[in-house]
Amino acid sequence: MTVRELLKAIGSQHTIAKRLGVTESLPAHWIKRGAIPLRYWQGLLKMADEKGVEINLQTIYQVCVDGIREGDSI
């Protein structure tokens, strides 16, 4: 799973940005970097839970580690 796939499972970039109180371009930046800053993980987990998507801390951690390792980019 990539950062793009993880975010897509949770919602649109617009929805994620709005719920987290960040600019809409920030989730796109995470996709480009291949990692999501730790301070947003809890919010993403809450959104995933509300949507019934099975994502946990280990999932986000692994996606970010893999993305950084592989130089994941758009």
N, C-alpha and C positions, 0 to 999 in steps of 0.2 A: 504494500500500500504506500502511496506517495502522499505528500502534504495536500496536493490537489484532490486526490481521491478522498482523503479524510475530511477535508472541508466540504466537498461536494456531498458526502454522506450526511453531514450535519445540516447543511443549508446553503443558500446562495451566498456569495461573497458580500452582497449588499446586506442581507439579513444578519450575517455573522458580524459584520462591522457595526451595524446599528445596535445589535444586542450588547456588543462589547464596548460600545462607546468610542470607537476608533474611526478613522477615515476609511472610506471604502477601498482605497488603494493599499491599505496595510495587509489585508489577507493576500492580495496579489503579490506583495513583496515577500510574504512568507513562502508562497509557492516558488517564487524565483530563487530564494535562498535555500529552500529545502528544509526549513526548520521554523518552528513556532516558538516564540519566547515563552518561557516558563510562566510568566505572570498571566498569560491568557488560557492556560490549560484548564483551570477550574471552570471558567466560563464556558469553554468548549464542551467540557464533560457535562455540565448542567444542560446545555442545549441538546447534546446527544441523548441524554437521559429523557428529556422532555419529548423528544421525537421518537424514542424507542430504539435508538441506534446503539448497538453494543460496542462502545468504545470506552476503554479504561486508561488509566495513567500509563500502563505498560505499552498500550497501543500507540499513544501519542509519543512517548519516549522513543520507541523503536522506529517509528516513522521519521522522527527528527534525526536520530542517529544515522539511519540509512540514507536520508536525504543529504546530510552533510557529507557523509562518506562518499556518496556517488556523485556529488556536485549536481544534484537535481535542479533542473531549471526549466523555464517555460520556453 
